[in-house]
Amino acid sequence: MADNRIARGIVLVPCLLLGGAFLATAAWGQGAAADNRGLAIAIGAALFGAGLLSQLPSSDEQVTKPDDDDRSP
C-alpha cells in the first residue's frame, strides 16, 4: 500500500489534541477528575503513542509499477 501523508496527518492531529486534553486533565484535574488521574494519564499516553506511530513510514513496497517501467507497445 502506498504511503499517504494526508491520511497520516488526519490521524496525528486528533490523537495529539485528545492526548493533550487527557494529560492536561490529569495534571490540573480537581475533584472527580483527580480520582481518575491514572486513567487519564494512560489514555493520554496511548493517544500520543498512536499519533506518533501513525507517522512511521510503512515498510510495504509499491504494489503497482511506476509508469517509467512500463514498456509495452
Predicted model as a PDB file, atoms N, CA, C, CB and O in Angstrom, pLDDT in the B-factor column:
MODEL        1                                                                  
ATOM      1  N   MET A   1       0.848  -1.165   0.000  1.00 52.00           N  
ATOM      2  CA  MET A   1       0.000   0.000   0.000  1.00 52.00           C  
ATOM      3  C   MET A   1       0.898   1.233   0.000  1.00 52.00           C  
ATOM      4  CB  MET A   1      -0.968  -0.005   1.220  1.00 52.00           C  
ATOM      5  O   MET A   1       1.910   1.269   0.700  1.00 52.00           O  
ATOM      6  N   ALA A   2       0.534   2.224  -0.770  1.00 59.00           N  
ATOM      7  CA  ALA A   2       1.329   3.432  -0.883  1.00 59.00           C  
ATOM      8  C   ALA A   2       1.238   4.254   0.398  1.00 59.00           C  
ATOM      9  CB  ALA A   2       0.874   4.261  -2.086  1.00 59.00           C  
ATOM     10  O   ALA A   2       0.247   4.194   1.126  1.00 59.00           O  
ATOM     11  N   ASP A   3       2.281   5.013   0.654  1.00 64.00           N  
ATOM     12  CA  ASP A   3       2.341   5.875   1.822  1.00 64.00           C  
ATOM     13  C   ASP A   3       1.484   7.110   1.578  1.00 64.00           C  
ATOM     14  CB  ASP A   3       3.801   6.273   2.145  1.00 64.00           C  
ATOM     15  O   ASP A   3       1.662   7.782   0.563  1.00 64.00           O  
ATOM     16  N   ASN A   4       0.568   7.423   2.472  1.00 80.00           N  
ATOM     17  CA  ASN A   4      -0.335   8.545   2.296  1.00 80.00           C  
ATOM     18  C   ASN A   4      -0.127   9.531   3.443  1.00 80.00           C  
ATOM     19  CB  ASN A   4      -1.810   8.067   2.232  1.00 80.00           C  
ATOM     20  O   ASN A   4      -0.549   9.283   4.573  1.00 80.00           O  
ATOM     21  N   ARG A   5       0.534  10.660   3.137  1.00 81.00           N  
ATOM     22  CA  ARG A   5       0.857  11.637   4.177  1.00 81.00           C  
ATOM     23  C   ARG A   5      -0.376  12.352   4.690  1.00 81.00           C  
ATOM     24  CB  ARG A   5       1.849  12.647   3.655  1.00 81.00           C  
ATOM     25  O   ARG A   5      -0.424  12.720   5.864  1.00 81.00           O  
ATOM     26  N   ILE A   6      -1.370  12.561   3.849  1.00 85.00           N  
ATOM     27  CA  ILE A   6      -2.586  13.247   4.282  1.00 85.00           C  
ATOM     28  C   ILE A   6      -3.329  12.396   5.306  1.00 85.00           C  
ATOM     29  CB  ILE A   6      -3.499  13.559   3.073  1.00 85.00           C  
ATOM     30  O   ILE A   6      -3.798  12.914   6.319  1.00 85.00           O  
ATOM     31  N   ALA A   7      -3.438  11.108   5.052  1.00 85.00           N  
ATOM     32  CA  ALA A   7      -4.118  10.218   5.994  1.00 85.00           C  
ATOM     33  C   ALA A   7      -3.363  10.156   7.322  1.00 85.00           C  
ATOM     34  CB  ALA A   7      -4.257   8.806   5.395  1.00 85.00           C  
ATOM     35  O   ALA A   7      -3.979  10.097   8.386  1.00 85.00           O  
ATOM     36  N   ARG A   8      -2.034  10.169   7.258  1.00 86.00           N  
ATOM     37  CA  ARG A   8      -1.261  10.157   8.499  1.00 86.00           C  
ATOM     38  C   ARG A   8      -1.491  11.437   9.295  1.00 86.00           C  
ATOM     39  CB  ARG A   8       0.234   9.984   8.198  1.00 86.00           C  
ATOM     40  O   ARG A   8      -1.546  11.395  10.524  1.00 86.00           O  
ATOM     41  N   GLY A   9      -1.627  12.577   8.611  1.00 87.00           N  
ATOM     42  CA  GLY A   9      -1.904  13.835   9.293  1.00 87.00           C  
ATOM     43  C   GLY A   9      -3.285  13.865   9.909  1.00 87.00           C  
ATOM     44  O   GLY A   9      -3.484  14.433  10.983  1.00 87.00           O  
ATOM     45  N   ILE A  10      -4.246  13.249   9.222  1.00 90.00           N  
ATOM     46  CA  ILE A  10      -5.609  13.193   9.746  1.00 90.00           C  
ATOM     47  C   ILE A  10      -5.657  12.359  11.020  1.00 90.00           C  
ATOM     48  CB  ILE A  10      -6.571  12.614   8.694  1.00 90.00           C  
ATOM     49  O   ILE A  10      -6.469  12.635  11.903  1.00 90.00           O  
ATOM     50  N   VAL A  11      -4.821  11.366  11.132  1.00 90.00           N  
ATOM     51  CA  VAL A  11      -4.758  10.558  12.350  1.00 90.00           C  
ATOM     52  C   VAL A  11      -3.963  11.289  13.429  1.00 90.00           C  
ATOM     53  CB  VAL A  11      -4.126   9.179  12.056  1.00 90.00           C  
ATOM     54  O   VAL A  11      -4.327  11.238  14.604  1.00 90.00           O  
ATOM     55  N   LEU A  12      -2.880  11.967  13.043  1.00 92.00           N  
ATOM     56  CA  LEU A  12      -1.983  12.592  14.007  1.00 92.00           C  
ATOM     57  C   LEU A  12      -2.649  13.712  14.796  1.00 92.00           C  
ATOM     58  CB  LEU A  12      -0.771  13.129  13.300  1.00 92.00           C  
ATOM     59  O   LEU A  12      -2.555  13.744  16.023  1.00 92.00           O  
ATOM     60  N   VAL A  13      -3.316  14.623  14.111  1.00 94.00           N  
ATOM     61  CA  VAL A  13      -3.846  15.817  14.777  1.00 94.00           C  
ATOM     62  C   VAL A  13      -4.864  15.482  15.869  1.00 94.00           C  
ATOM     63  CB  VAL A  13      -4.485  16.735  13.754  1.00 94.00           C  
ATOM     64  O   VAL A  13      -4.703  15.958  16.993  1.00 94.00           O  
ATOM     65  N   PRO A  14      -5.901  14.691  15.599  1.00 94.00           N  
ATOM     66  CA  PRO A  14      -6.830  14.377  16.692  1.00 94.00           C  
ATOM     67  C   PRO A  14      -6.180  13.595  17.836  1.00 94.00           C  
ATOM     68  CB  PRO A  14      -7.997  13.589  16.153  1.00 94.00           C  
ATOM     69  O   PRO A  14      -6.524  13.799  19.000  1.00 94.00           O  
ATOM     70  N   CYS A  15      -5.253  12.710  17.512  1.00 95.00           N  
ATOM     71  CA  CYS A  15      -4.586  11.950  18.568  1.00 95.00           C  
ATOM     72  C   CYS A  15      -3.797  12.879  19.488  1.00 95.00           C  
ATOM     73  CB  CYS A  15      -3.654  10.889  17.961  1.00 95.00           C  
ATOM     74  O   CYS A  15      -3.841  12.726  20.709  1.00 95.00           O  
ATOM     75  N   LEU A  16      -3.083  13.834  18.915  1.00 94.00           N  
ATOM     76  CA  LEU A  16      -2.308  14.743  19.748  1.00 94.00           C  
ATOM     77  C   LEU A  16      -3.209  15.677  20.548  1.00 94.00           C  
ATOM     78  CB  LEU A  16      -1.352  15.552  18.889  1.00 94.00           C  
ATOM     79  O   LEU A  16      -2.932  15.954  21.715  1.00 94.00           O  
ATOM     80  N   LEU A  17      -4.273  16.161  19.938  1.00 95.00           N  
ATOM     81  CA  LEU A  17      -5.184  17.058  20.655  1.00 95.00           C  
ATOM     82  C   LEU A  17      -5.898  16.342  21.799  1.00 95.00           C  
ATOM     83  CB  LEU A  17      -6.212  17.646  19.692  1.00 95.00           C  
ATOM     84  O   LEU A  17      -5.957  16.855  22.916  1.00 95.00           O  
ATOM     85  N   LEU A  18      -6.433  15.175  21.522  1.00 96.00           N  
ATOM     86  CA  LEU A  18      -7.120  14.433  22.576  1.00 96.00           C  
ATOM     87  C   LEU A  18      -6.155  13.936  23.644  1.00 96.00           C  
ATOM     88  CB  LEU A  18      -7.874  13.260  21.981  1.00 96.00           C  
ATOM     89  O   LEU A  18      -6.471  13.961  24.834  1.00 96.00           O  
ATOM     90  N   GLY A  19      -4.981  13.487  23.218  1.00 95.00           N  
ATOM     91  CA  GLY A  19      -3.983  13.052  24.188  1.00 95.00           C  
ATOM     92  C   GLY A  19      -3.560  14.196  25.096  1.00 95.00           C  
ATOM     93  O   GLY A  19      -3.398  14.012  26.302  1.00 95.00           O  
ATOM     94  N   GLY A  20      -3.382  15.379  24.514  1.00 95.00           N  
ATOM     95  CA  GLY A  20      -3.040  16.548  25.320  1.00 95.00           C  
ATOM     96  C   GLY A  20      -4.147  16.925  26.283  1.00 95.00           C  
ATOM     97  O   GLY A  20      -3.878  17.331  27.413  1.00 95.00           O  
ATOM     98  N   ALA A  21      -5.393  16.796  25.846  1.00 94.00           N  
ATOM     99  CA  ALA A  21      -6.523  17.112  26.720  1.00 94.00           C  
ATOM    100  C   ALA A  21      -6.578  16.145  27.911  1.00 94.00           C  
ATOM    101  CB  ALA A  21      -7.847  17.058  25.927  1.00 94.00           C  
ATOM    102  O   ALA A  21      -6.823  16.563  29.043  1.00 94.00           O  
ATOM    103  N   PHE A  22      -6.352  14.865  27.651  1.00 94.00           N  
ATOM    104  CA  PHE A  22      -6.366  13.897  28.746  1.00 94.00           C  
ATOM    105  C   PHE A  22      -5.201  14.127  29.705  1.00 94.00           C  
ATOM    106  CB  PHE A  22      -6.317  12.471  28.194  1.00 94.00           C  
ATOM    107  O   PHE A  22      -5.367  14.030  30.921  1.00 94.00           O  
ATOM    108  N   LEU A  23      -4.025  14.432  29.164  1.00 93.00           N  
ATOM    109  CA  LEU A  23      -2.880  14.679  30.035  1.00 93.00           C  
ATOM    110  C   LEU A  23      -3.050  15.969  30.833  1.00 93.00           C  
ATOM    111  CB  LEU A  23      -1.599  14.740  29.213  1.00 93.00           C  
ATOM    112  O   LEU A  23      -2.633  16.040  31.989  1.00 93.00           O  
ATOM    113  N   ALA A  24      -3.659  16.990  30.226  1.00 93.00           N  
ATOM    114  CA  ALA A  24      -3.930  18.228  30.952  1.00 93.00           C  
ATOM    115  C   ALA A  24      -4.935  17.987  32.069  1.00 93.00           C  
ATOM    116  CB  ALA A  24      -4.448  19.311  29.998  1.00 93.00           C  
ATOM    117  O   ALA A  24      -4.810  18.546  33.159  1.00 93.00           O  
ATOM    118  N   THR A  25      -5.923  17.159  31.797  1.00 90.00           N  
ATOM    119  CA  THR A  25      -6.894  16.817  32.836  1.00 90.00           C  
ATOM    120  C   THR A  25      -6.208  16.099  33.990  1.00 90.00           C  
ATOM    121  CB  THR A  25      -8.021  15.942  32.258  1.00 90.00           C  
ATOM    122  O   THR A  25      -6.526  16.337  35.156  1.00 90.00           O  
ATOM    123  N   ALA A  26      -5.269  15.223  33.663  1.00 90.00           N  
ATOM    124  CA  ALA A  26      -4.546  14.513  34.721  1.00 90.00           C  
ATOM    125  C   ALA A  26      -3.674  15.467  35.527  1.00 90.00           C  
ATOM    126  CB  ALA A  26      -3.685  13.395  34.124  1.00 90.00           C  
ATOM    127  O   ALA A  26      -3.524  15.304  36.738  1.00 90.00           O  
ATOM    128  N   ALA A  27      -3.101  16.458  34.862  1.00 90.00           N  
ATOM    129  CA  ALA A  27      -2.192  17.370  35.556  1.00 90.00           C  
ATOM    130  C   ALA A  27      -2.943  18.391  36.409  1.00 90.00           C  
ATOM    131  CB  ALA A  27      -1.312  18.092  34.550  1.00 90.00           C  
ATOM    132  O   ALA A  27      -2.540  18.672  37.538  1.00 90.00           O  
ATOM    133  N   TRP A  28      -4.035  18.947  35.872  1.00 89.00           N  
ATOM    134  CA  TRP A  28      -4.722  20.032  36.553  1.00 89.00           C  
ATOM    135  C   TRP A  28      -6.117  19.671  37.030  1.00 89.00           C  
ATOM    136  CB  TRP A  28      -4.802  21.205  35.655  1.00 89.00           C  
ATOM    137  O   TRP A  28      -6.871  20.547  37.454  1.00 89.00           O  
ATOM    138  N   GLY A  29      -6.469  18.402  36.968  1.00 79.00           N  
ATOM    139  CA  GLY A  29      -7.813  17.992  37.364  1.00 79.00           C  
ATOM    140  C   GLY A  29      -8.040  18.132  38.859  1.00 79.00           C  
ATOM    141  O   GLY A  29      -7.147  17.876  39.667  1.00 79.00           O  
ATOM    142  N   GLN A  30      -9.240  18.538  39.209  1.00 82.00           N  
ATOM    143  CA  GLN A  30      -9.618  18.671  40.614  1.00 82.00           C  
ATOM    144  C   GLN A  30     -10.917  17.913  40.836  1.00 82.00           C  
ATOM    145  CB  GLN A  30      -9.767  20.171  41.025  1.00 82.00           C  
ATOM    146  O   GLN A  30     -11.671  17.690  39.889  1.00 82.00           O  
ATOM    147  N   GLY A  31     -11.180  17.527  42.036  1.00 76.00           N  
ATOM    148  CA  GLY A  31     -12.432  16.858  42.360  1.00 76.00           C  
ATOM    149  C   GLY A  31     -12.499  15.462  41.789  1.00 76.00           C  
ATOM    150  O   GLY A  31     -11.622  14.634  42.036  1.00 76.00           O  
ATOM    151  N   ALA A  32     -13.553  15.204  41.018  1.00 72.00           N  
ATOM    152  CA  ALA A  32     -13.775  13.869  40.468  1.00 72.00           C  
ATOM    153  C   ALA A  32     -12.687  13.491  39.470  1.00 72.00           C  
ATOM    154  CB  ALA A  32     -15.145  13.792  39.800  1.00 72.00           C  
ATOM    155  O   ALA A  32     -12.354  12.313  39.340  1.00 72.00           O  
ATOM    156  N   ALA A  33     -12.124  14.483  38.756  1.00 70.00           N  
ATOM    157  CA  ALA A  33     -11.077  14.183  37.781  1.00 70.00           C  
ATOM    158  C   ALA A  33      -9.804  13.688  38.467  1.00 70.00           C  
ATOM    159  CB  ALA A  33     -10.769  15.422  36.937  1.00 70.00           C  
ATOM    160  O   ALA A  33      -9.053  12.901  37.892  1.00 70.00           O  
ATOM    161  N   ALA A  34      -9.565  14.144  39.687  1.00 76.00           N  
ATOM    162  CA  ALA A  34      -8.359  13.717  40.404  1.00 76.00           C  
ATOM    163  C   ALA A  34      -8.425  12.237  40.771  1.00 76.00           C  
ATOM    164  CB  ALA A  34      -8.165  14.560  41.668  1.00 76.00           C  
ATOM    165  O   ALA A  34      -7.391  11.579  40.882  1.00 76.00           O  
ATOM    166  N   ASP A  35      -9.614  11.720  40.957  1.00 84.00           N  
ATOM    167  CA  ASP A  35      -9.760  10.301  41.292  1.00 84.00           C  
ATOM    168  C   ASP A  35      -9.371   9.394  40.128  1.00 84.00           C  
ATOM    169  CB  ASP A  35     -11.192  10.009  41.714  1.00 84.00           C  
ATOM    170  O   ASP A  35      -8.944   8.258  40.336  1.00 84.00           O  
ATOM    171  N   ASN A  36      -9.517   9.890  38.922  1.00 88.00           N  
ATOM    172  CA  ASN A  36      -9.230   9.096  37.721  1.00 88.00           C  
ATOM    173  C   ASN A  36      -7.941   9.541  37.040  1.00 88.00           C  
ATOM    174  CB  ASN A  36     -10.391   9.192  36.736  1.00 88.00           C  
ATOM    175  O   ASN A  36      -7.803   9.414  35.823  1.00 88.00           O  
ATOM    176  N   ARG A  37      -7.009  10.055  37.811  1.00 92.00           N  
ATOM    177  CA  ARG A  37      -5.767  10.593  37.250  1.00 92.00           C  
ATOM    178  C   ARG A  37      -4.975   9.527  36.492  1.00 92.00           C  
ATOM    179  CB  ARG A  37      -4.903  11.184  38.361  1.00 92.00           C  
ATOM    180  O   ARG A  37      -4.455   9.806  35.411  1.00 92.00           O  
ATOM    181  N   GLY A  38      -4.876   8.333  37.029  1.00 92.00           N  
ATOM    182  CA  GLY A  38      -4.127   7.258  36.359  1.00 92.00           C  
ATOM    183  C   GLY A  38      -4.751   6.872  35.029  1.00 92.00           C  
ATOM    184  O   GLY A  38      -4.048   6.623  34.049  1.00 92.00           O  
ATOM    185  N   LEU A  39      -6.076   6.824  35.003  1.00 93.00           N  
ATOM    186  CA  LEU A  39      -6.767   6.501  33.753  1.00 93.00           C  
ATOM    187  C   LEU A  39      -6.539   7.586  32.707  1.00 93.00           C  
ATOM    188  CB  LEU A  39      -8.270   6.317  34.002  1.00 93.00           C  
ATOM    189  O   LEU A  39      -6.322   7.284  31.534  1.00 93.00           O  
ATOM    190  N   ALA A  40      -6.588   8.843  33.125  1.00 92.00           N  
ATOM    191  CA  ALA A  40      -6.373   9.951  32.191  1.00 92.00           C  
ATOM    192  C   ALA A  40      -4.952   9.922  31.634  1.00 92.00           C  
ATOM    193  CB  ALA A  40      -6.645  11.299  32.881  1.00 92.00           C  
ATOM    194  O   ALA A  40      -4.745  10.179  30.448  1.00 92.00           O  
ATOM    195  N   ILE A  41      -3.983   9.614  32.474  1.00 94.00           N  
ATOM    196  CA  ILE A  41      -2.593   9.520  32.005  1.00 94.00           C  
ATOM    197  C   ILE A  41      -2.442   8.373  31.012  1.00 94.00           C  
ATOM    198  CB  ILE A  41      -1.627   9.323  33.196  1.00 94.00           C  
ATOM    199  O   ILE A  41      -1.766   8.516  29.993  1.00 94.00           O  
ATOM    200  N   ALA A  42      -3.068   7.242  31.306  1.00 96.00           N  
ATOM    201  CA  ALA A  42      -2.959   6.080  30.412  1.00 96.00           C  
ATOM    202  C   ALA A  42      -3.593   6.359  29.057  1.00 96.00           C  
ATOM    203  CB  ALA A  42      -3.618   4.853  31.049  1.00 96.00           C  
ATOM    204  O   ALA A  42      -3.014   6.027  28.023  1.00 96.00           O  
ATOM    205  N   ILE A  43      -4.778   6.966  29.054  1.00 96.00           N  
ATOM    206  CA  ILE A  43      -5.448   7.266  27.785  1.00 96.00           C  
ATOM    207  C   ILE A  43      -4.669   8.320  27.006  1.00 96.00           C  
ATOM    208  CB  ILE A  43      -6.892   7.746  28.034  1.00 96.00           C  
ATOM    209  O   ILE A  43      -4.505   8.200  25.792  1.00 96.00           O  
ATOM    210  N   GLY A  44      -4.189   9.354  27.698  1.00 95.00           N  
ATOM    211  CA  GLY A  44      -3.412  10.398  27.028  1.00 95.00           C  
ATOM    212  C   GLY A  44      -2.136   9.861  26.420  1.00 95.00           C  
ATOM    213  O   GLY A  44      -1.786  10.208  25.292  1.00 95.00           O  
ATOM    214  N   ALA A  45      -1.436   9.013  27.161  1.00 96.00           N  
ATOM    215  CA  ALA A  45      -0.202   8.423  26.640  1.00 96.00           C  
ATOM    216  C   ALA A  45      -0.483   7.496  25.462  1.00 96.00           C  
ATOM    217  CB  ALA A  45       0.527   7.657  27.745  1.00 96.00           C  
ATOM    218  O   ALA A  45       0.280   7.467  24.496  1.00 96.00           O  
ATOM    219  N   ALA A  46      -1.575   6.741  25.539  1.00 97.00           N  
ATOM    220  CA  ALA A  46      -1.928   5.848  24.431  1.00 97.00           C  
ATOM    221  C   ALA A  46      -2.267   6.639  23.171  1.00 97.00           C  
ATOM    222  CB  ALA A  46      -3.113   4.954  24.822  1.00 97.00           C  
ATOM    223  O   ALA A  46      -1.883   6.246  22.069  1.00 97.00           O  
ATOM    224  N   LEU A  47      -2.982   7.748  23.328  1.00 96.00           N  
ATOM    225  CA  LEU A  47      -3.317   8.569  22.167  1.00 96.00           C  
ATOM    226  C   LEU A  47      -2.073   9.221  21.570  1.00 96.00           C  
ATOM    227  CB  LEU A  47      -4.336   9.640  22.552  1.00 96.00           C  
ATOM    228  O   LEU A  47      -1.925   9.269  20.349  1.00 96.00           O  
ATOM    229  N   PHE A  48      -1.179   9.722  22.421  1.00 94.00           N  
ATOM    230  CA  PHE A  48       0.071  10.286  21.922  1.00 94.00           C  
ATOM    231  C   PHE A  48       0.877   9.224  21.183  1.00 94.00           C  
ATOM    232  CB  PHE A  48       0.897  10.877  23.078  1.00 94.00           C  
ATOM    233  O   PHE A  48       1.422   9.482  20.110  1.00 94.00           O  
ATOM    234  N   GLY A  49       0.949   8.030  21.764  1.00 95.00           N  
ATOM    235  CA  GLY A  49       1.679   6.944  21.115  1.00 95.00           C  
ATOM    236  C   GLY A  49       1.086   6.544  19.782  1.00 95.00           C  
ATOM    237  O   GLY A  49       1.817   6.279  18.828  1.00 95.00           O  
ATOM    238  N   ALA A  50      -0.238   6.499  19.710  1.00 94.00           N  
ATOM    239  CA  ALA A  50      -0.887   6.153  18.439  1.00 94.00           C  
ATOM    240  C   ALA A  50      -0.616   7.219  17.385  1.00 94.00           C  
ATOM    241  CB  ALA A  50      -2.404   5.979  18.636  1.00 94.00           C  
ATOM    242  O   ALA A  50      -0.394   6.899  16.218  1.00 94.00           O  
ATOM    243  N   GLY A  51      -0.635   8.480  17.792  1.00 93.00           N  
ATOM    244  CA  GLY A  51      -0.336   9.552  16.845  1.00 93.00           C  
ATOM    245  C   GLY A  51       1.086   9.479  16.330  1.00 93.00           C  
ATOM    246  O   GLY A  51       1.336   9.684  15.142  1.00 93.00           O  
ATOM    247  N   LEU A  52       2.012   9.190  17.217  1.00 92.00           N  
ATOM    248  CA  LEU A  52       3.407   9.093  16.788  1.00 92.00           C  
ATOM    249  C   LEU A  52       3.658   7.844  15.952  1.00 92.00           C  
ATOM    250  CB  LEU A  52       4.329   9.098  17.998  1.00 92.00           C  
ATOM    251  O   LEU A  52       4.438   7.885  15.000  1.00 92.00           O  
ATOM    252  N   LEU A  53       3.011   6.737  16.294  1.00 92.00           N  
ATOM    253  CA  LEU A  53       3.165   5.523  15.485  1.00 92.00           C  
ATOM    254  C   LEU A  53       2.591   5.687  14.088  1.00 92.00           C  
ATOM    255  CB  LEU A  53       2.497   4.349  16.173  1.00 92.00           C  
ATOM    256  O   LEU A  53       3.060   5.054  13.143  1.00 92.00           O  
ATOM    257  N   SER A  54       1.580   6.533  13.953  1.00 89.00           N  
ATOM    258  CA  SER A  54       0.995   6.741  12.620  1.00 89.00           C  
ATOM    259  C   SER A  54       1.946   7.479  11.692  1.00 89.00           C  
ATOM    260  CB  SER A  54      -0.312   7.515  12.732  1.00 89.00           C  
ATOM    261  O   SER A  54       1.750   7.475  10.476  1.00 89.00           O  
ATOM    262  N   GLN A  55       2.972   8.113  12.249  1.00 88.00           N  
ATOM    263  CA  GLN A  55       3.919   8.862  11.430  1.00 88.00           C  
ATOM    264  C   GLN A  55       5.078   8.016  10.919  1.00 88.00           C  
ATOM    265  CB  GLN A  55       4.457  10.015  12.215  1.00 88.00           C  
ATOM    266  O   GLN A  55       5.865   8.475  10.091  1.00 88.00           O  
ATOM    267  N   LEU A  56       5.185   6.798  11.400  1.00 86.00           N  
ATOM    268  CA  LEU A  56       6.244   5.923  10.911  1.00 86.00           C  
ATOM    269  C   LEU A  56       5.953   5.534   9.465  1.00 86.00           C  
ATOM    270  CB  LEU A  56       6.377   4.660  11.804  1.00 86.00           C  
ATOM    271  O   LEU A  56       4.814   5.207   9.131  1.00 86.00           O  
ATOM    272  N   PRO A  57       6.964   5.566   8.610  1.00 78.00           N  
ATOM    273  CA  PRO A  57       6.725   5.171   7.221  1.00 78.00           C  
ATOM    274  C   PRO A  57       6.407   3.683   7.130  1.00 78.00           C  
ATOM    275  CB  PRO A  57       7.944   5.506   6.348  1.00 78.00           C  
ATOM    276  O   PRO A  57       6.936   2.873   7.891  1.00 78.00           O  
ATOM    277  N   SER A  58       5.547   3.343   6.200  1.00 69.00           N  
ATOM    278  CA  SER A  58       5.188   1.933   6.045  1.00 69.00           C  
ATOM    279  C   SER A  58       6.321   1.194   5.345  1.00 69.00           C  
ATOM    280  CB  SER A  58       3.862   1.781   5.248  1.00 69.00           C  
ATOM    281  O   SER A  58       7.055   1.780   4.548  1.00 69.00           O  
ATOM    282  N   SER A  59       6.460  -0.081   5.643  1.00 65.00           N  
ATOM    283  CA  SER A  59       7.523  -0.880   5.049  1.00 65.00           C  
ATOM    284  C   SER A  59       7.044  -1.625   3.810  1.00 65.00           C  
ATOM    285  CB  SER A  59       8.068  -1.863   6.066  1.00 65.00           C  
ATOM    286  O   SER A  59       7.798  -2.387   3.204  1.00 65.00           O  
ATOM    287  N   ASP A  60       5.778  -1.401   3.434  1.00 60.00           N  
ATOM    288  CA  ASP A  60       5.249  -2.071   2.249  1.00 60.00           C  
ATOM    289  C   ASP A  60       5.904  -1.513   0.996  1.00 60.00           C  
ATOM    290  CB  ASP A  60       3.720  -1.916   2.170  1.00 60.00           C  
ATOM    291  O   ASP A  60       6.184  -0.318   0.890  1.00 60.00           O  
ATOM    292  N   GLU A  61       6.135  -2.399   0.067  1.00 59.00           N  
ATOM    293  CA  GLU A  61       6.675  -1.941  -1.207  1.00 59.00           C  
ATOM    294  C   GLU A  61       5.526  -1.581  -2.122  1.00 59.00           C  
ATOM    295  CB  GLU A  61       7.580  -3.017  -1.856  1.00 59.00           C  
ATOM    296  O   GLU A  61       4.378  -1.950  -1.876  1.00 59.00           O  
ATOM    297  N   GLN A  62       5.847  -0.850  -3.189  1.00 56.00           N  
ATOM    298  CA  GLN A  62       4.802  -0.427  -4.116  1.00 56.00           C  
ATOM    299  C   GLN A  62       4.159  -1.636  -4.768  1.00 56.00           C  
ATOM    300  CB  GLN A  62       5.369   0.518  -5.186  1.00 56.00           C  
ATOM    301  O   GLN A  62       4.837  -2.584  -5.164  1.00 56.00           O  
ATOM    302  N   VAL A  63       2.833  -1.586  -4.873  1.00 55.00           N  
ATOM    303  CA  VAL A  63       2.095  -2.683  -5.465  1.00 55.00           C  
ATOM    304  C   VAL A  63       2.110  -2.561  -6.989  1.00 55.00           C  
ATOM    305  CB  VAL A  63       0.651  -2.713  -4.934  1.00 55.00           C  
ATOM    306  O   VAL A  63       2.208  -3.566  -7.693  1.00 55.00           O  
ATOM    307  N   THR A  64       2.015  -1.352  -7.488  1.00 58.00           N  
ATOM    308  CA  THR A  64       1.985  -1.133  -8.934  1.00 58.00           C  
ATOM    309  C   THR A  64       3.330  -0.629  -9.410  1.00 58.00           C  
ATOM    310  CB  THR A  64       0.875  -0.139  -9.317  1.00 58.00           C  
ATOM    311  O   THR A  64       4.098  -0.051  -8.640  1.00 58.00           O  
ATOM    312  N   LYS A  65       3.607  -0.847 -10.667  1.00 59.00           N  
ATOM    313  CA  LYS A  65       4.853  -0.371 -11.254  1.00 59.00           C  
ATOM    314  C   LYS A  65       4.710   1.112 -11.608  1.00 59.00           C  
ATOM    315  CB  LYS A  65       5.229  -1.208 -12.512  1.00 59.00           C  
ATOM    316  O   LYS A  65       3.632   1.554 -12.007  1.00 59.00           O  
ATOM    317  N   PRO A  66       5.785   1.871 -11.463  1.00 61.00           N  
ATOM    318  CA  PRO A  66       5.745   3.254 -11.953  1.00 61.00           C  
ATOM    319  C   PRO A  66       5.582   3.276 -13.468  1.00 61.00           C  
ATOM    320  CB  PRO A  66       7.025   4.016 -11.542  1.00 61.00           C  
ATOM    321  O   PRO A  66       5.907   2.299 -14.142  1.00 61.00           O  
ATOM    322  N   ASP A  67       5.090   4.365 -13.996  1.00 61.00           N  
ATOM    323  CA  ASP A  67       4.844   4.467 -15.444  1.00 61.00           C  
ATOM    324  C   ASP A  67       6.114   4.351 -16.266  1.00 61.00           C  
ATOM    325  CB  ASP A  67       4.162   5.777 -15.764  1.00 61.00           C  
ATOM    326  O   ASP A  67       6.057   3.925 -17.420  1.00 61.00           O  
ATOM    327  N   ASP A  68       7.253   4.716 -15.710  1.00 65.00           N  
ATOM    328  CA  ASP A  68       8.508   4.676 -16.472  1.00 65.00           C  
ATOM    329  C   ASP A  68       8.945   3.250 -16.784  1.00 65.00           C  
ATOM    330  CB  ASP A  68       9.610   5.390 -15.704  1.00 65.00           C  
ATOM    331  O   ASP A  68       9.642   3.026 -17.773  1.00 65.00           O  
ATOM    332  N   ASP A  69       8.550   2.286 -15.961  1.00 61.00           N  
ATOM    333  CA  ASP A  69       8.981   0.901 -16.174  1.00 61.00           C  
ATOM    334  C   ASP A  69       8.104   0.147 -17.166  1.00 61.00           C  
ATOM    335  CB  ASP A  69       8.994   0.163 -14.862  1.00 61.00           C  
ATOM    336  O   ASP A  69       8.487  -0.931 -17.620  1.00 61.00           O  
ATOM    337  N   ASP A  70       6.953   0.678 -17.509  1.00 59.00           N  
ATOM    338  CA  ASP A  70       6.045   0.003 -18.431  1.00 59.00           C  
ATOM    339  C   ASP A  70       6.469   0.286 -19.859  1.00 59.00           C  
ATOM    340  CB  ASP A  70       4.586   0.451 -18.199  1.00 59.00           C  
ATOM    341  O   ASP A  70       6.321   1.412 -20.336  1.00 59.00           O  
ATOM    342  N   ARG A  71       6.995  -0.721 -20.552  1.00 64.00           N  
ATOM    343  CA  ARG A  71       7.498  -0.533 -21.914  1.00 64.00           C  
ATOM    344  C   ARG A  71       6.653  -1.294 -22.932  1.00 64.00           C  
ATOM    345  CB  ARG A  71       8.955  -0.984 -22.008  1.00 64.00           C  
ATOM    346  O   ARG A  71       7.165  -1.713 -23.970  1.00 64.00           O  
ATOM    347  N   SER A  72       5.370  -1.476 -22.645  1.00 64.00           N  
ATOM    348  CA  SER A  72       4.518  -2.183 -23.604  1.00 64.00           C  
ATOM    349  C   SER A  72       4.195  -1.261 -24.775  1.00 64.00           C  
ATOM    350  CB  SER A  72       3.210  -2.681 -22.924  1.00 64.00           C  
ATOM    351  O   SER A  72       4.163  -0.041 -24.613  1.00 64.00           O  
ATOM    352  N   PRO A  73       3.953  -1.845 -25.969  1.00 62.00           N  
ATOM    353  CA  PRO A  73       3.714  -1.011 -27.179  1.00 62.00           C  
ATOM    354  C   PRO A  73       2.404  -0.297 -27.156  1.00 62.00           C  
ATOM    355  CB  PRO A  73       3.773  -1.850 -28.415  1.00 62.00           C  
ATOM    356  O   PRO A  73       2.080   0.428 -28.097  1.00 62.00           O  
TER     357      PRO A  73                                                      
ENDMDL                                                                          
END                                                                             
